[in-house]
Amino acid sequence: GALAIIALAAVAAACSDEEPTTPSTTSSPAPSTVVDAPVVDDQLTIGVLLPATGQGSELGTAMLDAVALAEREIDSVGVKLRGVDLVVVDESSLEGQLPPTLDDLFGTTVEAIVGPASNLLVERLLPITIPAEVITCAPAASAMSLDRVPDSGPLFVRTIPSDGLQASALARALDADGADIVLAYVDDPFGQPFVEQVEAQLASLGAMVVDTVPFDPLDPDYAPEVSRIIATGAPSIGIVGDAEAGPRLLQALAPEIDPDVVSSIWMNDAMRVPAETSYRRLDDQVKPLLHGVSPHSRDVEP
């Protein structure tokens, strides 16, 4: 698990502060020196920053369970290098803002962090963690803007694929319909690079994108965007959205859909999460048109 990975990495980093010395090759005897061993306490403190309440808690609580499981697995190892102390902070309580230091965030010094889940919060956290040389493992931050974090080295890892892979899958699914395509996307740092990747992939496949429609995640009314999408007459609609604004756009779009014109509506993974609640009330003629792409784990036959 992510906790086990960063626990081992943090222990290794703490135990390798001193470079091995090379014996002198001259004929004169080398002067005697005393080298202090690196000081390593018996406790590894890991900050856990995940959403336990509010938006994102469906994923956050499951990830917190995984962290607890990893802690138990580390404790059960026969030879324990260091004890593990978890300092848990509810990501939702921050409301997208971070204090200036990690000590302010966790109330103590941490050597590694599991989280955050939010792409935006990861982007704001890394400028604090990287200079402090604190390992950060983000279990749900899939944004392509994090694909190449400057100067992160081994200090930033993710246990989820980048949205770049999902964007390619979405483009291939839209292209397979063999029809003209209109794309709608949430106009923020998550949606912008995502839809650019989809467009680039569609262009390489020779598909026709007739329009690309941005929508503001904070806008309460998507009537203008819906009119623009419908006006294209495109049989295939692709929507790149987050778990809140994306379903709202689809709910506004659904009453205007003519099943004789629109043959498919493809969505990204984040929009599939609220399907049980947000899409249950959609017209029965629209529901069969909905499809989505999502990262998938499965056993692989040897």
Salt bridges, closest charged atoms under 4 A:
ASP41 OD1 - ARG82 NH2 2.68
GLU111 OE2 - ARG82 NH2 2.99
ASP147 OD1 - ARG158 NH2 2.72
ASP211 OD2 - ARG228 NE 2.85
GLU244 OE2 - ARG248 NE 2.80
GLU276 OE1 - ARG280 NH2 3.58
ASP284 OD1 - LYS287 NZ 3.70
